Amino acid sequence: MDRHEILRLSALELGEAIKQKRTTSVEACEAYLDKIEEHNGRYNAFITVRRADALKEAADADRRILSGELTCPLAGVPVAVKDNICTEGLLTTCGSRMLSGFVPPYDATVIRKLKDEGMIILGKTNMDEFAMGSTTETSYFGPTLNPWDEARVPGGSSGGSAACVAAGLAPIALGSDTGGSIRQPASFCGITGLKPTYGKVSRYGLVAFGSSLDQIGPMGRDALDIAAMLNLISGCDPKDQSSSESAGLDLDAVRSFDLNGKTIGLPEQYFSEGMDKEVKDRVMEAVKLLESSGAKVETFPMPIMDYAIPTYYIICCAEACSNLSRYDGIKYGYAPEDVDDLSELYIRSRSEGFGMEVKRRIMLGNFVLSSGYYDAYYNKALQAKTLIKKAFDEAFDKYDVVLGPVAPTPALKAGESLSDPLKMYLGDICTVLINIIGVPAISVPCGFTSEGLPVGMQLIGKHFDEETLLGFTYAYQKLTSGEAYEKRFPEGL
């Protein structure tokens, strides 16, 4: 099988081709590593690439597949990993100067699971610093560019993972989602991205941003690849007390999902003023296609959405300032030279080691937790969280899924929101509610703007009901024949 054929396959198709001996894990990894070498300088999707070790592990995976030791559908398949997920012996920077030389002494639980099942890590992908941002422009290692239009951002904070899948530099990737950081870049880059239920995937080894919000999830070409990867990485972990055991996904049930009689709720507030017309039009066209295939669609009010942004940013900044207090230049992290005393070490380590967006969120977090403001802000945000959960519980009593756009706009031009943080924060309005209450949600490509930019629709499901979300997604992708990915990929890069 030649390189072009290998790069055309989805992750599951590639895994099957390796098992059938039509290709090998070594050949697949070489194809992707060669393409990364050719094109990563163009997109800056990877911070670290591991060629020698990846090929060595691929040869071992081929041997174990041949002996029958490895039976996972994704065995031997290469994968990209966001650079805030710890990898033993491999640089893990979180896109920050603070961790620019940090090499973890252990693997995150998801990484251990990937290795145990024979997947091959190609490298670590670029990201907004400490996952704080929506554009992958706040990285210490420079911005990532959108493969659809290099003058635009790929979204964030998992922009490197999204861009590498969209550009064909990896068949599948892992990202993390604190307020939309998987779904929004998946939308901007025309791929599929899932934020699982909070607790479905262990957070052990994920560098913390907002501990009650963070979740690792897969980013790939279609629903089946996402389902197979989720089966591999999910499960209860004694090292993460917030993780839960849940049933694995039935890939045959996802493949045969029937839209007939399924119910979809559309919150009115998702389609209010401020929504780009072409984004709204593409999402509504997708809704009509689902409706024509038997789904029942109903619009309903969800006024609590007006409190989404302030609630999210109060909670996430409060948790971020606590989580990032450990970086002091002593135990690990950036340590400046020529300091005279401990106070200067603390000040210079954090002022030089952190970028502006991280500093902004640390300051906001300390403010909302400070004496005199805790009740006015943080307590109020927790009360709003309860009301948001109640509103979604009521919606899920009536609907199988809730549907809306992923973002109010297509991919922004580079630099557009960096100069206006409030604009960047408001761009998360469609995604942050999901993290606040811990339900799963997926970004599904649903067409293009007149400028050829991808648009994503968001499907939101009940706790631990990823199978329904992925069933809806696969049914829709069958109806559209994977339009978003196929439109770009036939000619390659």
C-alpha positions in Angstrom: 0.0 0.0 0.0 1.5 3.3 -1.0 1.7 6.5 1.1 -1.2 8.2 -0.5 -3.5 5.2 0.2 -2.4 5.0 3.8 -3.0 8.7 4.4 -6.5 8.4 2.9 -7.7 5.7 5.4 -9.6 6.6 8.6 -8.0 5.4 11.9 -10.3 2.3 12.0 -9.7 1.5 8.3 -5.9 1.8 8.9 -6.1 -0.5 11.9 -8.0 -3.1 9.8 -5.5 -2.8 6.9 -2.6 -3.5 9.4 -4.4 -6.6 10.7 -5.0 -7.8 7.2 -1.3 -7.3 6.4 -2.1 -4.9 3.5 0.2 -2.5 5.3 2.2 -2.4 8.5 2.3 -0.1 11.5 5.9 0.8 10.5 4.8 1.8 7.0 1.8 3.8 8.4 4.0 5.7 10.9 6.7 6.4 8.2 4.0 7.9 5.9 2.7 10.2 8.6 6.2 11.1 10.0 7.3 12.0 6.5 4.3 14.2 6.0 4.9 15.9 9.4 8.5 16.5 8.4 7.3 18.1 5.1 4.4 20.2 6.4 4.7 20.9 10.2 6.9 23.9 9.5 3.9 25.3 7.6 1.2 24.8 10.2 3.2 24.5 13.5 0.8 21.8 14.7 3.4 19.8 16.6 5.7 21.0 19.3 7.6 17.7 19.6 7.9 14.8 17.0 9.3 11.4 18.0 10.5 9.6 14.9 13.0 7.1 16.1 11.0 5.9 19.1 7.7 5.8 17.2 9.2 3.6 14.5 10.7 1.3 17.1 7.3 1.0 18.8 5.6 0.4 15.5 7.9 -2.5 14.7 7.1 -4.0 18.1 3.3 -3.4 17.5 3.6 -5.3 14.1 5.2 -8.2 15.9 2.5 -8.3 18.6 -0.3 -8.0 16.1 1.1 -10.8 14.0 1.4 -13.0 17.2 -2.2 -12.3 18.1 -1.3 -10.5 21.3 -2.8 -7.2 20.1 -6.5 -7.3 19.1 -7.6 -3.7 19.6 -9.2 -2.2 16.4 -6.7 0.7 16.6 -3.6 -1.4 17.3 -0.6 -0.1 15.3 -2.4 3.1 14.4 -0.4 6.4 14.9 -1.9 9.1 17.1 -1.1 12.7 18.0 -1.4 13.8 21.7 -2.0 17.3 23.0 1.0 18.7 24.9 -0.8 19.0 28.3 -1.1 15.2 28.7 1.9 13.7 30.5 4.2 11.3 28.5 7.0 9.5 30.3 10.4 10.6 29.0 8.8 12.9 26.4 8.7 16.7 26.6 5.4 18.0 28.0 5.2 21.8 27.9 1.5 22.8 28.0 2.6 25.4 25.4 4.3 27.4 28.1 7.8 28.7 28.9 7.1 27.6 32.5 7.3 24.0 31.4 9.5 24.4 28.3 12.0 21.8 29.6 9.7 19.5 31.6 9.9 15.8 30.9 7.4 13.8 33.0 8.6 10.7 35.0 5.3 8.9 34.3 2.5 8.4 31.7 -1.0 9.7 32.0 -3.6 7.0 32.3 -4.8 7.6 28.7 -1.2 7.3 27.4 -0.7 4.0 29.2 -3.9 2.7 27.6 -2.8 3.8 24.2 0.5 2.1 24.6 -1.0 -1.1 26.1 -3.2 -1.4 23.0 -0.4 -0.8 20.6 -1.1 2.7 19.3 1.9 4.7 18.3 2.4 8.3 19.6 3.7 10.5 16.7 4.4 13.5 18.9 2.9 16.3 21.1 0.7 18.9 19.6 0.7 22.7 20.0 -1.9 24.4 22.2 -2.8 27.6 23.9 -0.6 28.1 27.0 -2.0 25.9 29.8 -5.1 25.4 27.7 -6.1 29.0 28.2 -7.3 30.5 24.9 -9.5 29.8 22.0 -7.1 30.3 19.1 -3.8 28.5 19.8 -2.1 31.9 19.5 -1.0 32.1 23.2 1.5 29.2 22.9 5.1 30.0 23.9 6.1 28.0 20.7 4.2 30.2 18.3 0.7 30.0 16.8 -0.7 27.1 14.9 -2.3 27.9 11.5 -5.6 26.6 10.1 -5.1 24.2 7.2 -8.2 25.5 5.5 -7.0 29.1 5.5 -3.5 29.8 6.8 -4.5 33.4 7.6 -7.0 32.1 10.2 -6.7 30.4 13.6 -7.5 26.7 14.1 -9.4 27.4 17.3 -8.2 26.4 20.7 -6.9 25.3 23.0 -6.5 22.0 21.2 -5.7 23.7 17.9 -2.6 21.7 17.2 -4.5 18.4 17.5 -7.3 19.7 15.3 -5.0 21.1 12.7 -2.8 18.0 12.4 -5.9 15.8 11.8 -7.3 18.3 9.3 -4.0 18.6 7.5 -3.6 14.8 7.3 -0.6 14.8 9.7 -2.3 12.2 12.0 -5.4 10.0 11.5 -6.6 10.7 15.0 -5.6 12.8 18.1 -6.3 13.4 21.7 -7.2 16.8 23.0 -8.6 18.2 26.2 -11.8 20.3 26.7 -12.3 22.7 29.6 -14.9 25.0 28.0 -15.0 23.9 24.3 -11.3 23.3 23.6 -12.0 20.1 21.6 -15.2 21.1 20.0 -14.4 24.6 18.8 -11.1 23.8 17.0 -12.8 20.7 15.6 -15.5 23.1 14.1 -12.9 25.5 12.8 -10.9 22.7 11.2 -13.7 20.7 9.8 -13.2 17.5 11.8 -15.2 15.6 14.5 -14.4 16.1 18.1 -16.0 14.7 21.3 -16.0 16.1 24.8 -17.0 13.0 26.9 -19.0 13.0 30.1 -17.0 14.3 33.0 -15.4 11.3 34.6 -15.7 8.9 31.7 -12.0 9.4 30.9 -9.4 9.5 33.6 -7.7 12.9 34.1 -4.7 11.4 35.8 -1.7 12.9 34.1 -3.6 15.7 32.4 -2.0 19.0 33.6 -4.9 20.7 35.4 -6.5 24.0 34.3 -10.1 23.8 35.8 -10.3 20.5 37.7 -14.2 20.3 37.7 -14.3 21.2 34.0 -11.3 19.4 32.3 -11.9 16.3 30.2 -9.7 14.4 27.7 -11.4 13.4 24.5 -10.7 12.2 20.9 -10.6 14.2 17.7 -10.8 12.5 14.3 -12.4 12.2 10.9 -15.7 10.5 11.7 -17.9 9.1 14.5 -16.6 5.6 14.2 -13.0 6.6 14.8 -14.1 8.7 17.8 -16.2 5.8 19.2 -13.3 3.3 18.9 -10.8 5.7 20.6 -13.3 6.5 23.4 -13.7 2.8 24.1 -9.9 2.5 24.4 -9.3 5.5 26.8 -12.4 5.4 29.0 -13.0 3.6 32.3 -12.7 4.0 36.0 -9.2 4.8 37.3 -8.1 4.4 40.9 -5.7 7.3 40.4 -8.6 9.6 39.5 -11.4 9.7 42.1 -13.6 11.7 39.8 -13.5 8.9 37.1 -16.4 6.5 36.7 -17.0 3.1 35.2 -19.5 3.1 32.3 -20.5 0.7 29.6 -18.4 0.6 26.5 -19.8 1.8 23.2 -21.3 -0.8 20.7 -19.8 0.2 17.4 -22.4 -1.8 15.5 -25.2 0.2 17.4 -23.5 3.4 16.3 -23.3 2.1 12.7 -27.0 1.1 12.6 -28.4 4.1 14.6 -31.9 4.9 13.3 -32.9 8.6 13.3 -36.6 7.8 12.9 -38.6 9.0 16.0 -35.6 10.5 17.7 -36.1 13.9 19.3 -33.9 17.0 19.0 -34.3 20.2 21.0 -33.1 23.5 19.7 -32.5 26.2 22.4 -33.7 29.6 21.1 -30.8 31.3 22.7 -28.3 29.4 20.5 -29.7 31.1 17.4 -30.1 34.7 18.8 -28.4 37.9 17.7 -24.6 37.7 17.3 -24.7 34.5 15.4 -23.0 34.6 12.0 -25.7 34.2 9.3 -23.8 31.5 7.4 -23.1 29.5 10.5 -26.8 29.6 11.4 -27.8 28.7 7.9 -25.5 25.7 7.7 -26.6 24.4 11.1 -30.3 24.8 10.2 -29.7 23.0 6.9 -28.3 20.1 8.9 -31.3 20.2 11.2 -33.6 19.9 8.2 -31.6 17.0 6.9 -32.0 15.2 10.2 -35.7 16.0 10.3 -36.2 14.7 6.8 -34.7 11.4 7.9 -37.3 10.9 10.7 -36.0 12.9 13.6 -38.5 15.2 15.4 -37.3 18.7 16.0 -38.6 21.3 18.5 -37.4 24.8 19.5 -37.5 25.6 23.2 -36.4 28.5 25.5 -33.3 28.2 27.7 -32.9 31.7 29.3 -30.2 30.5 31.7 -27.8 30.5 28.8 -27.5 34.2 29.2 -25.4 33.5 32.3 -23.1 30.9 30.6 -20.0 33.1 30.1 -19.8 34.8 33.5 -20.5 31.5 35.3 -17.9 29.6 33.4 -15.1 32.2 33.6 -15.6 32.8 37.3 -15.4 29.0 38.0 -12.5 28.2 35.6 -10.4 31.2 36.7 -10.9 30.4 40.4 -9.8 26.8 39.7 -6.9 27.9 37.5 -5.4 30.2 40.0 -5.4 27.4 42.5 -4.0 24.8 40.1 -1.2 27.1 38.8 0.0 28.1 42.3 2.3 25.1 42.2 4.5 26.7 39.6 7.0 28.6 41.7 10.4 27.9 40.1 11.6 25.7 42.9 10.1 22.2 42.5 9.9 22.3 38.7 9.1 24.8 36.0 11.0 27.8 34.7 13.6 29.1 37.2 15.3 32.4 36.3 19.1 32.8 36.9 20.8 35.4 39.0 18.2 35.9 41.7 19.1 37.3 45.1 16.3 36.0 47.3 13.2 33.8 47.5 10.8 36.6 46.8 12.6 37.6 43.6 12.6 33.9 42.5 8.8 33.7 42.9 8.2 37.0 41.2 10.5 36.4 38.2 9.6 32.8 37.8 5.9 33.5 37.4 6.2 36.9 35.6 8.7 35.5 33.0 7.4 31.9 32.9 3.7 32.7 32.3 2.2 34.5 29.3 -0.3 37.3 29.4 -3.5 35.2 29.1 -2.4 32.9 31.9 -1.6 35.9 34.1 -4.9 37.5 33.4 -6.9 34.4 34.4 -4.8 33.9 37.6 -5.6 37.5 38.6 -9.3 37.1 37.8 -9.3 33.8 39.8 -7.7 35.4 42.9 -10.1 38.3 42.6 -13.3 36.2 42.6 -12.0 34.1 45.5 -10.8 37.1 47.6 -12.3 38.3 50.9 -15.3 40.4 50.2 -15.9 39.1 46.7 -16.2 35.4 47.2 -19.9 35.5 47.9 -20.6 38.2 45.3 -18.9 36.2 42.5 -17.8 32.6 43.2 -20.8 31.6 45.3 -23.2 33.2 42.7 -21.5 31.2 40.0 -22.1 27.9 41.9 -25.7 28.8 42.3 -26.0 29.5 38.5 -24.4 26.1 37.9 -27.2 24.4 39.8 -29.8 26.3 37.7 -28.0 25.4 34.4 -28.0 21.7 35.4 -31.7 21.9 36.2 -32.5 23.5 32.8 -30.6 20.7 30.9 -32.2 18.0 33.0 -35.6 19.4 32.0 -34.5 19.5 28.3 -33.3 15.9 28.4 -36.7 14.8 29.9 -38.1 15.7 26.5 -35.3 15.3 23.9 -32.7 12.7 23.1 -30.2 15.4 22.2 -29.9 19.2 22.3 -28.5 20.8 19.1 -26.9 24.1 18.2 -23.8 25.6 16.7 -20.4 25.0 18.1 -19.2 28.6 17.7 -21.0 31.8 16.7 -18.6 32.4 13.8 -16.3 30.4 11.5 -12.6 30.4 12.0 -11.4 33.9 13.0 -8.5 35.7 11.3 -5.2 35.5 13.1 -4.8 38.3 15.7 -8.5 39.2 15.7 -9.3 38.2 19.3 -5.9 38.4 20.9 -6.2 42.1 21.2 -9.7 41.8 22.6 -9.9 39.1 25.3 -13.6 39.7 25.9 -14.3 38.9 22.3 -12.4 35.7 22.7 -14.3 34.8 25.8 -17.7 35.5 24.2 -16.8 33.1 21.4 -17.1 30.3 23.9 -20.8 31.0 24.5 -22.1 27.9 22.8 -19.7 25.4 24.4 -19.0 26.3 28.1 -22.4 25.2 29.5 -21.5 21.6 28.7 -18.4 21.6 30.9 -20.2 23.4 33.7 -22.6 20.5 34.2 -20.4 17.6 32.8 -22.5 16.3 30.0 -21.0 15.0 26.7 -21.1 17.0 23.5 -19.7 16.5 20.0 -18.7 18.9 17.1 -19.8 17.6 13.7 -18.8 19.2 10.4 -22.0 20.4 8.7 -21.0 22.4 5.7 -19.0 25.5 4.6 -19.3 29.3 4.4 -19.1 31.1 1.1 -15.4 31.5 1.8 -15.0 27.8 2.0 -14.5 27.7 5.8 -15.9 24.7 7.8 -18.9 25.1 10.1 -19.6 22.7 12.9 -22.9 21.8 14.6 -22.9 20.7 18.3 -24.9 17.8 19.6 -25.3 17.6 23.4 -26.3 14.4 25.2 -27.3 13.0 28.6 -24.6 11.9 31.1 -22.8 8.8 29.8 -24.9 8.6 26.7 -22.1 9.0 24.2 -23.5 6.1 22.1 -26.6 8.2 21.2 -24.5 11.2 20.3 -22.2 9.2 18.1 -25.2 7.4 16.6 -26.7 10.8 15.6 -23.3 11.9 14.3 -22.7 8.7 12.2 -26.2 8.8 10.8 -25.7 12.4 9.7 -22.2 11.7 8.3 -23.7 8.9 6.2 -26.3 11.3 4.8 -23.6 13.8 3.9 -20.9 11.2 2.9 -18.3 12.8 5.1 -18.5 16.0 3.1 -16.3 18.2 5.2 -13.2 15.9 5.2 -13.6 14.6 1.6 -13.9 18.1 0.2 -10.3 18.8 1.2 -8.5 15.5 1.3 -8.6 14.0 -2.2 -5.8 16.3 -3.6 -3.8 16.2 -0.3 -1.6 19.1 0.7 
